[in-house]
Amino acid sequence: MAIGHTLKYAARHLVKEPPLVQRRALWLQRQERMSIDELQAQQETLLRRTLLCAAQRLPAYAHLRGEIPRRDLHDFVRTLPVIDKHTLLAERSRYYPNDGRCRPWHAVGKTSGTTGTPLEVFRSYDSTLWEQACCVQHWRWAGLQAGERQAVLRGDMVTPVDRSSPPYWVEDRLGRQLIVSTRHLLPQHVADIVSALQGYGAAQLRAYPSAAHTLATLVHEAGLQLRFRSVVTSSEILLPVQRELIEATFSAKVFDHYGMAERVAFAMECEHGRLHVHPLYSHVEVLDELGQPTDDAGSVVGTTYHNLAMPLVRYRLSDRARWRTDPCPCGRTYPGLELLGGKIEDQLYDTDGQPVSPSVVTFAFKGVPCIAKAQVAQVGRGRWVVRVVPQDGFSAAHSSLLLHNFRTLVSPRVEATVDLQNDIPLLASGKYKWVSQEFYRAGEAPRAALDH
């Protein structure tokens, strides 16, 4: 098992972070304080490349051939339609390359999404390297120096979920990371996990917000000590109460990162707590309900710069935000953004009253086709109902695969059932909950409930 993990992470590191990534990260750092005019010139070059590629590879944009201007592209792109996840699902032959079939040399990004609707996006290898370079750049913002170690607390399956003795972690030696199993963040394991993290000497923790908060809670309740220089969070919304406990417990500043599976926007928090959109990652707009640019609250809409395998042009996310126009003390010319909503999930708990990260829950849906919508609801102590709106072709085998995934990829301490439905009711906001807590009342402590 250990040798297999070592080889796996060594191979992943060599593919995902070759020397080119470090060179790109350094180049990006040198561009952080370029003038607005220089920045816009680079953006126009990248945007033109994306539009030319879309016109060549995607039927939906074939009409743009010969019509893409050489300048004022930001004005030109506003004439193009806004699309979203449902557009891709309903019109795959128009918005996917190669008639919707992935080439062997392209990666496939799959997500169930926080809205519960599965989606896949084809990705070029070069785009994954640019994304990793942006991540490395952000780690530098958070104080990680070249050669220093990280601890990782995300969705990696480093050991079977039913394992009851350490190690609950694996070392990625080439990547200089200690990867800890999120699924083993339990009171009976916390002392072993903390001892391993202390011995490893990681300067930075990278984690789901919910996972970092759970670890901080367990460390605090056990009276243990664990320190990091910084904590980088991503993949879920970071709540103020989570940030407060994480920073207090680990004596470390939290640097949040905003991204999504479609890779149409990338924003990162600086040392002054401001979220900055990365202007060389994608073209980002904030549009009002009429689809017009606004300085007030609106929907986040992004156009990819580097994913030439499947360019997404004016792709609307479910997230809402507004631009920050006041200058940031950090001095970077990256635009400021304030997130206003999206990606807020309820908290689910297992039979022991332990929280289960919503991001970990998504692992059960990856690779399960024929699902239009889904919702995971807690209806009892450790009892979850997986509500599925099926598409044509969904069968009992898919339900069985879902339940198997919940047992092996999420938690063995959950009793899950699948309930097929015609639809899932929307909230007043127009969204529906991806996960829904329907057993514990607001403010009720699950552990206390389990004592009764």
N, C-alpha and C positions, 0 to 999 in steps of 0.2 A: 504493500500500500504506500509506504513512504517513498520508495524508489519511483513508483508510478506518478505520485504527486510531484516529485522533484523534476522528473522529465517533462511532465505536463506544463508546469509553470516556467521551466526553462525555455521550452518551445514557445510558449505564449509570450514570454518577455522578448525573445529574439524577433518574433513576428511583429509584436505591437510596439516595441520601443527599441528599434535599431538606433545606431548613432545619429541617423538623419533626424530623429525626433528631437534630440538634444540640440542639434544645430538650429533646427527651426524654432525651438523654444527661445534660444538666445537671440535669434533674429527678431522674434516677436517682442521680446523685452526691449530691444533697441528702438522699436517703433512706437513705444507707449506714449511718448511725448512729442510725436511729430505734429506739424501744423495741421490745421483743419483742411487746408487746400491740398497738402500732400496726402492726407488720409483719404479725401474724396477721390483723388486721382487713382489711388490704388483700388478703392472700392469700385470705381467705374470699370477698371480693367477686369476685375474679378466678375463683376455682374455681367459684362458683355460676354465673357467666356461661358458663363452659365446659360445665358439666353441662346447663344449660338448652339450650344450642346443640346439644349431642350428642343430647339427647332429641328435639329438633325435626328434626334433619337426618339422623341415622344410625339405620337400622332397629334395630340392635342395642340401642339405648338408648331406643327409643320407649316402653317400659314405664315409664320414669322420669317421664313427664309427670304433673305433679300430685303427685309423691312427693318432690321435692327439698326438703329443709328449709331454713329461713332461717338457721339457725345450726348449729354443730358439724359443718360440712361435711367436715372432715378425718376425723372418725369415720365419717361416712356413706360417703365414697368408698372406705373400706376394705372395705365390703360388696360392692363391685363386682368383677367378675372381672378377673384379670390377663390381658392379651393380649400377643402378640409378633408378630414379622415373619411367622411361619408362619400365624398367625391371619388377618392381613390378606391374605395370598396365597390362603388356602383359602376365606375367607368375604368376598370383596370386596363382594358385594352388600349385606352387612349393615354393614360398617364403613367403607365409602366413601359419600359423598353422591351424589345424582343417579344412583343405580344404577351407580356406578363410572365415570361419564363426567365428565371435567373440564370445568368451565365456562370459556369463553374468557377471562374476567377473572381467573382463578386461575393461579398459577404451579404448575409441576410439579417437585418435587424428586426427582431420580432418582439412584440409587446402586446400585452392584454390592455395596456393603457389604464389610467386611473378612471376613465369613463367606462371601462369594462368592455370595450369593443376591440377585438383582436385586429392587428394590422402588421404587415411586414413591409419593409423598405429595403431595396437593394442598395448596397454601399460599395464604393470603390475602395481598394486598399489604400490609395493615397489619401482619401478623405479620413480614414481611421488614423493615419499618421498625423495629419494636421490636427485632428481633435486631441490626440494624445499630447501633441506639442502645446496646445492651449492649456491642457490640464497641468502639464509640468510647469508652464508659466505661472499658473495660479498657485501651485504648491510653493513656488518661489515667493510669491506675494505673501504667503502665510509663513514664510521664514525657513522653509526647508532648503538646506544647502546641498550642493552636489555631493553624492556619496553617503548622505545621512539616511537613516532607516525610517521606514513607515510601518505602522500597524494598520491593518485593513479589517473592517467590520461591516461587510456588505452581504451580498447574496451567494457567495461562493460555497459550493458543496465540498467542503474539505474533509468531511467524515460523515458516515451514516447518521441520520437523525436520531436513531435509537442507541447510539453509543453512550455508555455510562461510565467510562473511565478515560482519563486523558491519554494522549493529547487531543484537544479539541481545536487544533490549529495545525498549520503547515507553513514551513519557511520557503519563500521564493528567494533563493540565494542570489541569483543574478539580478532580480528586481529589488533586492534589499528590502523585502517586505515580510512581515509575519501576518499571515491571513488567518483570522479567527472565525470560527463557526458562529454565525448569528443565532442559529437554532439551538445552541447550547448556553445561551445567556440565562442561566437559572441559578438560584441561590446555592444549590449543592455543587455547582461547578465554578463559581466566581473566584474562589481562592486560587484554584489551579490556573485559571485564565489570567488573573492579575499577576501571579508569580511568573508566568511565562512572558507576559508583556514587560514586567520589570526587568527580567533577565535579558530580554532582547534589546532593550534600550532604544526603542523607537522615539524619534523626535516629534513625529507627527502621526496623528490618527486620522484615517479616512473612513467615513462611516455613513450609513443611513442616519438621519436625525433620530429616528425612533430607536435604532440600535445603540447609538451613542448615549441616548438618554436612559435606556434600560441598563446599560453597563454602569453609567454614573449612579443610577439609583441603587443598584446592587452593591457597588463599591461603598457608597455612603452608608447603606444600612448594615453592611458587614463591618464597618469601622476600618476599612483598608485604606491604603494610600496608593495613588497612581497619578503620575504626572506626565504631561506632554507639553511641548512648546506651543503647538497649535492643533486645532481639530478642523478638518475640512469636511463639510457635510454636503450631500447632494441626493437627488432622486426622489425626495419627498419635501413637502413644505416644512420649514423649520419654525416651530412655534416659540414665542418668547420664553415661555416657562421651560422649554427644553434647553434653549440657549443658556438661560440663567444657571440651571443645575449643572450642565456640562462644563461651563466655564468655571464655576465654583469648585466642583469636585476635582477636575483635572488641572486647575490653575493654568488654564490655557485659553487663548482667544479663539473663538469660532469664526471660520471663514466659510460662508455658504456659497454654493454654486448652483446655478439654474441651467438645466438642460432638459432634453427630452429625446425619446427614441427616434423621432423623425429628423433630429439634428438640424433644425432650421434656426435655432437661436442658441447662444452660449453667453451667459452672463456670470460674473464672478465678483465676489465681495472683496473690497480692498481693506487695508488696515484701519480705515476710518468708518467701517461698517456700511459703506455705500456699495450698491450693486451696479456694476458697469457692464454694458453690452460689449462683447468683443466685436469690433468693427471689421476685422479681417477674417472672421469666421463665417458670417452670413449677413445679408441685408435684412434689417429688422424694421418693421413699421408698427405703429399703434393706431388702429382704426376704430372709428365710432360705429354705431349701429347701422349707419348708412354707407359704411365702407370708405369713409373719408378720413384722412389723417387728422389726428387730434392731439392737443396737449393735455387734454383731460383724460379721464379713464376710458379705456378701450380694449379691444382684443389684440393680442400679440400675433403678428403675421410675419412670417420669415421666408426668405429665399436663400437656398443653399449657395455657397461659393465653391466648395471643393468636391462635392459628391457628383462627379460627372457621369457616374453609372446611372443615376436616376435623379436628375435635378428636380427639386421641388420649388415651384415658383409661386410666391404669394400664398403660402400655406398657413391657414388660420388655426391657431391652437385654442384650447378651451380656457387658457389663462387670460386674466385681465391685469392691466398694468397702466402706468402713466409715466411719461418722461420726467426726469428731474433736470431742470434747466440751471439750477444754481451750481457754481463751480465746486468741485470736490477738493479738499485740502491735499489729497494725494498728488495732485498736479497732472494726472494722466488725462489725455484728451478723449478717452473712451466715454461714450454717452452714458449718463446715469439713468437707471430705471428703478421704479418702485413697483413691486408686485402687489396686487390688490386681492388676488383670490386664485382659485384653482388648486387642484391637487390636495385638498383638505379631506382626509378620510377619517372615519370613526376608528376607534381602537378595538381590535379583537383580542380575545384572551383564550388560552387553552384550559384544559381541565384543572391545572394547578393554579389558575388565576394569573399566569404569566402573560405579558403582552406579546403579540406576534406582529412583526413589522408588516404593514400593508405592501411594501415592496417585495418582501419574501412571498407573500400570498400570490403575487403575479406569476411566480415561477410555475405554479400548478397549471397555468393556462398556456404556457409556451409550447408550441408544437401540437396543440389540440385544434383541429380545423372545424369549420362549419358552425361557428358561434357568432351570432350577430351582436348580442349583448350578454353581459353577465354581471351578477352581483353576489357577493359573499356576505351573508348575514349571520350574526350570532343570535341564536334563539334559545339557548340554554347554557348550562355550565359545560363548556367544552363542546357544545353542539352547534354546528354550523350548517346552514343550508346554502347550497350553491345554486342560485337561480340562473337559469340559462334560457336565452331566447335563441332557439336553434335555427340554422339555415338548412336548406336542402342537403341531404347527405348525412346529417347528424344521426348517430345510431347509439345503441346501448354500449357498443365498444368504446365510443368516445366518452360516455359517462364513466365507464370503468376506468379508462385511462386518467380521467380527471381525478377520481377518488384515489387511484394509485399514486398520482403525483402529489396529492395533498398529504398522503401518509409518508412518502419518501423524500419529498422536496420541501415540504412546509413544516409539518410537525406530526409525530405519531401520537401526540396527546390531544388529538382533536377527533371528534366523531362527525364526519361530514356526509351529507346526502345531496343528491342532485335533484332539482325540481325544475322541470321544463315549463316555461311560461310563454304566453303570446307576446308579452311586452313587460317592461319594467317602468313603473310610474316615474315621471319627471318631478324634480323639485321646482319650486317657484322660479328659480334661477334659469330653468331650462335644462339643467343637468340632472342626472340621477346618480345616486351614491354608488361608488364602486364597492366599498365595504360599508356595512351597516350594523351598528351595535343596537340590538333590539331586546337584549336581556337585562343588562345592567342599567340602572337609572343614572342620569347625569350626576356626576360627583360621587357615585357609589364606588367603594373600593372592592375590586373583585376578590381579594384575599379575605376580606371581612365577610363577604357573601358566602365564600366557601366554608367558613367556620360554622355556619348555621346548619 
